Amino acid sequence: MICGKCGANLPDGSQFCTVCGNSLEAPSASAPPVQTQYYAPAARSGGFSIFGVILLIIGAALAVSWLASFVYNIVTFGAPSDIWSVINSYLTNIGIGAGIMGIGAALNKLGK
């Protein structure tokens, strides 16, 4: 018997090569060979959506302007007695701006 890996002469009935350690048993016919198939990732269109960029800019401008307006009014006129309702309305407006920015970001993530 000859080792298929290193070519060493071995006694008949050997299960392993004494030189290289290669298994000399024939592969079983009951188990089919495993075949792995690889797929290339889908091509991405890339780029930015113009509408998404515009929404990002508008949302950022709204959020910053509402925050600046809030700070300006507090500094100039002082805190009103119902400060929490004022803070709530400004935070709602800033949230709207952030939501618009989120939509713009999602459009840009999707590409054109």
C-alpha positions in Angstrom: 0.0 0.0 0.0 1.3 3.5 -0.9 0.4 6.7 0.9 -1.4 9.1 -1.5 0.1 12.2 0.2 3.8 11.4 0.7 4.2 8.2 -1.4 5.6 6.1 1.5 5.4 2.3 1.2 3.1 1.0 4.0 1.9 -2.4 5.1 -1.5 -3.5 3.7 -4.4 -2.7 5.9 -2.8 0.5 7.4 -5.3 3.2 8.4 -2.7 6.0 8.7 0.6 6.8 7.1 3.4 6.3 9.6 5.5 9.0 7.8 3.1 11.9 7.3 0.0 10.9 9.4 -2.4 11.0 6.4 -5.6 9.0 6.8 -5.5 6.1 4.3 -9.2 5.1 4.6 -11.3 5.6 1.5 -14.0 8.2 1.9 -17.4 6.7 2.6 -19.8 6.6 -0.4 -22.9 7.2 1.8 -22.1 10.9 2.6 -22.2 13.2 -0.5 -19.5 15.8 -0.7 -20.4 19.2 0.7 -20.4 21.9 -1.9 -20.3 25.5 -0.8 -21.7 28.1 -3.1 -20.7 31.7 -2.7 -22.7 34.7 -4.0 -21.3 38.1 -4.8 -23.0 40.9 -2.8 -25.5 42.9 -4.7 -24.2 46.0 -6.4 -25.2 49.1 -4.6 -26.3 52.1 -6.6 -24.5 54.4 -4.2 -24.6 58.2 -4.2 -26.9 60.5 -2.3 -30.5 61.3 -2.9 -30.8 65.1 -3.6 -34.2 65.1 -1.8 -32.5 63.4 1.2 -29.7 66.0 1.4 -32.3 68.8 1.2 -34.3 67.3 4.0 -31.1 66.9 6.1 -30.3 70.6 5.6 -33.8 71.8 6.3 -34.2 69.6 9.4 -30.8 70.7 10.8 -31.7 74.4 10.1 -35.1 74.0 11.8 -33.7 72.3 14.9 -30.8 74.8 15.3 -33.0 77.8 14.7 -35.7 76.7 17.2 -33.0 76.0 19.8 -31.4 79.4 19.2 -34.8 81.0 19.4 -35.5 79.3 22.7 -32.2 80.4 24.2 -32.6 84.0 22.9 -36.1 84.3 24.3 -35.0 83.0 27.8 -32.0 85.3 27.8 -33.8 88.4 26.5 -37.2 88.1 28.3 -36.4 85.8 31.2 -38.0 82.5 32.1 -41.8 82.6 32.0 -43.9 81.2 34.9 -45.0 78.3 32.7 -41.4 77.4 31.6 -42.2 73.7 31.2 -44.9 74.3 28.6 -42.4 76.6 26.7 -39.7 73.9 26.9 -42.2 71.3 25.8 -43.2 73.3 22.7 -39.6 74.0 21.7 -38.5 70.4 22.2 -41.5 69.3 20.1 -40.3 71.7 17.3 -36.7 70.4 17.6 -38.0 66.9 17.5 -39.8 67.7 14.2 -36.5 69.0 12.8 -34.7 65.9 14.0 -37.5 63.8 12.4 -37.0 65.6 9.1 -33.3 65.0 9.4 -33.9 61.3 10.0 -36.1 61.0 6.9 -33.3 62.7 4.9 -30.7 60.3 6.3 -32.9 57.3 5.5 -33.3 58.5 1.9 -29.6 58.9 1.6 -29.0 55.4 3.0 -31.2 54.0 0.3 -29.3 55.9 -2.4 -30.8 57.3 -5.5 
